[in-house]
Amino acid sequence: MKKYLIILILFLFSSLSFASIVQLEVSGKTDTPMYNKSKARKVALYNAFVRAFKKIMLEDIADEKILEANKKILTKNIYSNFNAYIANYTVLEQRLSDTSFEVIVRVSVKKDKLEEDLRNLGLPYWTQSKQTNYTIIVSLLYFKEYADIESFKTLLSSIKGIEKIQEKSVIKVGSDKKMSFSCISNAPVKKMITAIQEANRELELVASEGNNVSFKTKRD
């Protein structure tokens, strides 16, 4: 009985540890030809790891402005301490030329550790709730029939992250019409645009300004 209990505890511990690891495939490059090969490889790896960290951090924010505004803090406390967040990595490919050195790596990042340290730094990114709701106005331009609106609304309802949809307005644009929906979403605009386009390849992004997004069908 004791043996089975130990195995169960080890299994649970292993599962919990694995759950905090995020695996990504990223590239890193240095364009400084004065480095020798060994140093250039280290710089390229560092740049790849930084790119991996940024990808994880950008999962929950709309753009890179927050990261850029806190670049010095991140470089000093997170990026320069990259070994603390890397569980393991594998170099898949490396390319050396007269002017650059590039690596492509598969890296496993300790996401929980990264999140904890970011939170302790008190950055704006981590003081916000991950469940922040965004009000996004999504519009369909140049629709021909009411059935097009129903289809578009059904599509919006299928998008992960949109919690509530409300018909906002119909505006006449010349001889055409524009239908707008007010969407409550727990995902930022950039993610919503990607999700909508992936759900229907016939939709083309016409405009995106702030939390206002407009689409039209590519056939029009």
Secondary structure by P-SEA (a helix, b strand, c coil): caaaaaaaaaaaaaaaaaaabbbbbbbbbbccccccaaaaaaaaaaaaaaaaaaaaaacccccaaaaaaaaaaaaacccccccccccccccccccccccbbbbbbbcccaaaaaaaaaaaacccccccccccccbbbbbbcccccaaaaaaaaaaaaacccccccccccccccccbbbbbbbbbccccaaaaaaaaaaaccccccccccccbbbbbbccc
